Amino acid sequence: MKVIELKRLDNSLSKHPYYADESSKKLAVIFPGSGYSVMAPYHYYLTNFFTELDYSVLNVDLDYRYYPEIDKRKEFLLYDIEQVF
């Protein structure tokens, strides 16, 4: 597992676990649900499921619970997605 670190709009770092299979031509991108992080149990099981099928897996951690304004959350979300891809 690698961790991809990206700088966010507020200069904090977001960390995204990446399970790379260099021979794979398939990528599964898993996003957490609202209020969850990439450390939730379903991420563990989904990651295992896809790696067993020879996928590389990127868990994108987009936790915005600390930004109460919906416009700010949207701004951070769009910026982070752009940085990941």
C-alpha positions in Angstrom: 0.0 0.0 0.0 1.1 3.5 -0.8 -0.4 6.7 0.5 -1.0 9.5 -1.9 -0.8 12.9 -0.1 -2.3 15.9 -1.7 -2.4 19.5 -0.5 -5.9 20.8 0.0 -7.2 24.3 -0.4 -6.5 25.2 3.2 -2.9 23.8 2.9 -3.7 20.7 5.0 -2.8 17.3 3.6 -5.4 14.8 2.5 -4.2 11.1 2.5 -5.5 8.5 0.1 -4.6 4.9 0.4 -3.6 3.3 -2.9 -3.2 -0.4 -3.4 -1.2 -0.7 -6.7 -1.0 -3.8 -8.8 1.5 -2.9 -11.4 0.2 -5.6 -13.8 -3.4 -4.5 -13.5 -5.1 -2.4 -16.2 -8.1 -1.9 -13.9 -8.7 0.6 -11.2 -11.4 0.7 -8.5 -12.0 4.1 -7.0 -13.8 3.9 -3.6 -15.3 6.9 -2.0 -16.5 6.9 1.6 -20.1 7.8 2.5 -21.1 10.9 4.3 -19.5 10.9 7.8 -17.2 8.0 7.1 -13.5 7.8 6.4 -11.4 5.4 4.3 -10.7 3.5 7.6 -14.3 2.2 7.8 -14.8 -1.6 7.7 -16.5 -1.5 4.3 -13.4 0.1 2.7 -11.4 -2.8 4.0 -13.7 -5.4 2.6 -14.2 -3.7 -0.7 -10.4 -3.2 -1.1 -9.8 -6.9 -0.5 -12.6 -7.8 -2.9 -11.1 -5.8 -5.7 -7.5 -6.7 -5.1 -8.4 -10.4 -5.3 -9.9 -9.6 -8.7 -6.5 -8.0 -9.8 -7.6 -4.4 -9.5 -5.5 -1.5 -8.3 -7.6 0.3 -5.6 -7.6 3.9 -4.7 -9.5 4.9 -1.5 -10.4 8.6 -1.8 -10.8 10.2 1.6 -13.1 13.2 1.3 -14.0 14.1 4.8 -15.6 17.5 5.1 -17.4 17.3 8.4 -15.3 20.2 9.7 -16.6 22.6 7.1 -20.2 23.5 8.1 -20.9 25.7 5.1 -22.2 23.6 2.2 -20.5 25.9 -0.4 -17.2 25.4 1.3 -17.6 21.6 1.2 -18.4 21.7 -2.5 -15.4 23.9 -3.2 -13.1 21.5 -1.3 -14.7 18.4 -2.9 -14.2 19.7 -6.5 -10.7 20.8 -5.8 -9.7 17.5 -4.2 -11.2 15.4 -6.9 -9.3 17.4 -9.5 -6.1 16.8 -7.5 -6.6 13.0 -7.2 -7.3 12.6 -11.0 
